[in-house]
Amino acid sequence: MKKTIFILVVILGLLLIVWMVMHFNGQNKIDKSGYRASNRDERIKIVDIEDLEARAAEIIPEGGFGYIQGGSETETTMRRNETAFDMVDIVPRVLTGVLNPSTKTSILGIDIALPVIVAPAAAHGLAHVSAEAGTARGAAAAGTIMSVSNYASSTLADIAKAGKGAPQWFQLYLSKDDGFNRKIIQQAENLGYDAIILTVDAPIGGYRIRDVRNDFKFPLELPNVAKTTIKTKGQGISSVFAAAQNDLTPYDVMRVKAMTKLPVIVKGIQHPDDADIAIISGADAIWVSNHGGRQLDGAPGAFEMLPEIAGRVNKRVPIIFDSGIRRGQDVFKAIASGADVVAIGRPVIYGLALGGWRGVFDVFEWLEQDLKRVMWLAGAQTVNEIKNIQLRSKCIPVRCE
Ligand SMILES: Cc1cc2nc3c(=O)[nH]c(=O)nc-3n(C[C@H](O)[C@H](O)[C@H](O)COP(=O)(O)O)c2cc1C
């Protein structure tokens, strides 16, 4: 009898150890031998959003983390994306009577709780088992727009389902296979996506040295493109980009416009002339971005080009801005420089890795509070009023003092 009880206790102990290993494994780095993304499902405490990168590095396997965090070549442009905001000061107004400012705004007819949305990024499954479905749930809870890459690691249908009717935009890299382009745009329309983002700054992938050093290959399938155009699991980023159209022209913007009844947003604009060309070709909005410094290294920080582009656009279409946004003051400066809303890429993925959909929610909640504080201190009651606040440029390339 005693022996049986002893054996039972040992078995129970072993089962407990197995359960603990399985439960906490998602919180540890495991690479190469078997990619394992986080399975955390918890609120995350954020003191400073910039801490998230180091915290995420502790749990995302090295190859996946390098892919998410890295930029191209020397990563100078990637760093400039963040430091560019330091070149400009907000000149605050006082005695304005501002009280509890509102971060609510709208873009392309969609009301959102704050002027910060999710940028499209490939393969969220590298960060968390719930992948883009988790991100979509977090974005919906935060009251903002989820942008979905066609290199997502959840299916478009699963992401739409997780968003439960919240606004979602679908981002397309045009494929060489036009049948695929039509089919996936149609699918996005049928699933209720609200806009098509056409990314035009990636005719080929940038040279991302971290991925080369890590010999990074996607350890997961990218299901929305895998069946139709390419095999993605086990492929490097350059093989995945090989299926994309490598010689985009304004005609391609017109082609996409003709394929859909949804608004088309042209993403990856860095030059005022290209903003013009995109608008003339039919873009319903433009997205100023240098892809988070992952494409052409040696290009300016994205924020440095924003005032000139916004001047040229002159309110003909809305402007979405991304690359380097990390804090409320960055959001404020981008809006005061002509953006209507901004997007964030890496911080969302770090939030997802650290807490699942709740972590994504926490990232947006932190930014909302941070922006609100900046608005209050600077004297802007509404997002629209941010545009009235003066920025003082220390030195931006078009106008160095
Ligand atoms: C891991 C990762 C994957 C990305 N994949 C895509 C993509 O599939 N399509 C796209 O248009 N942009 C992609 N981007 C660029 C983002 O949409 C966005 O421009 C960039 O992340 C903004 O910079 P930030 O990360 O500094 O916020 C990706 C960015 C990251 C970090």
The ligand as an SDF file (V2000), in Angstrom:
LIG
                    3D

 31 33  0  0  0  0  0  0  0  0999 V2000
    9.1980   42.6190  -37.9630 C   0  0  0  0  0  0  0  0  0  0  0  0
    8.6780   43.6070  -38.9560 C   0  0  0  0  0  0  0  0  0  0  0  0
    8.0400   43.1550  -40.0820 C   0  0  0  0  0  0  0  0  0  0  0  0
    7.5140   44.0710  -40.9970 C   0  0  0  0  0  0  0  0  0  0  0  0
    6.7990   43.6080  -42.0480 N   0  0  0  0  0  0  0  0  0  0  0  0
    6.1690   44.4940  -42.8680 C   0  0  0  0  0  0  0  0  0  0  0  0
    5.2900   44.0340  -43.8690 C   0  0  0  0  0  0  0  0  0  0  0  0
    5.0620   42.8400  -44.0280 O   0  0  0  0  0  0  0  0  0  0  0  0
    4.6990   44.9570  -44.6600 N   0  0  0  0  0  0  0  0  0  0  0  0
    4.9150   46.3190  -44.5060 C   0  0  0  0  0  0  0  0  0  0  0  0
    4.3490   47.1250  -45.2470 O   0  0  0  0  0  0  0  0  0  0  0  0
    5.7360   46.7600  -43.5300 N   0  0  0  0  0  0  0  0  0  0  0  0
    6.3440   45.8950  -42.7060 C   0  0  0  0  0  0  0  0  0  0  0  0
    7.1280   46.3580  -41.6940 N   0  0  0  0  0  0  0  0  0  0  0  0
    7.2870   47.8240  -41.5000 C   0  0  0  0  0  0  0  0  0  0  0  0
    6.1790   48.3800  -40.5910 C   0  0  0  0  0  0  0  0  0  0  0  0
    4.9390   48.4130  -41.2380 O   0  0  0  0  0  0  0  0  0  0  0  0
    6.5010   49.7960  -40.1470 C   0  0  0  0  0  0  0  0  0  0  0  0
    6.7280   50.5820  -41.2890 O   0  0  0  0  0  0  0  0  0  0  0  0
    7.6920   49.9080  -39.2020 C   0  0  0  0  0  0  0  0  0  0  0  0
    7.7400   48.8220  -38.3040 O   0  0  0  0  0  0  0  0  0  0  0  0
    7.5870   51.2000  -38.4070 C   0  0  0  0  0  0  0  0  0  0  0  0
    8.6870   51.3880  -37.6320 O   0  0  0  0  0  0  0  0  0  0  0  0
    8.7660   51.0640  -36.0630 P   0  0  0  0  0  0  0  0  0  0  0  0
    8.9440   49.5850  -35.9510 O   0  0  0  0  0  0  0  0  0  0  0  0
    9.9560   51.8410  -35.6790 O   0  0  0  0  0  0  0  0  0  0  0  0
    7.4870   51.5370  -35.4160 O   0  0  0  0  0  0  0  0  0  0  0  0
    7.6810   45.4620  -40.7800 C   0  0  0  0  0  0  0  0  0  0  0  0
    8.3330   45.8990  -39.6360 C   0  0  0  0  0  0  0  0  0  0  0  0
    8.8280   44.9930  -38.7200 C   0  0  0  0  0  0  0  0  0  0  0  0
    9.5250   45.5040  -37.4980 C   0  0  0  0  0  0  0  0  0  0  0  0
  1  2  1  0
  2  3  1  0
  2 30  2  0
  3  4  2  0
  4  5  1  0
  4 28  1  0
  5  6  2  0
  6  7  1  0
  6 13  1  0
  7  8  2  0
  7  9  1  0
  9 10  1  0
 10 11  2  0
 10 12  1  0
 12 13  2  0
 13 14  1  0
 14 15  1  0
 14 28  1  0
 15 16  1  0
 16 17  1  0
 16 18  1  0
 18 19  1  0
 18 20  1  0
 20 21  1  0
 20 22  1  0
 22 23  1  0
 23 24  1  0
 24 25  2  0
 24 26  1  0
 24 27  1  0
 28 29  2  0
 29 30  1  0
 30 31  1  0
M  END
$$$$
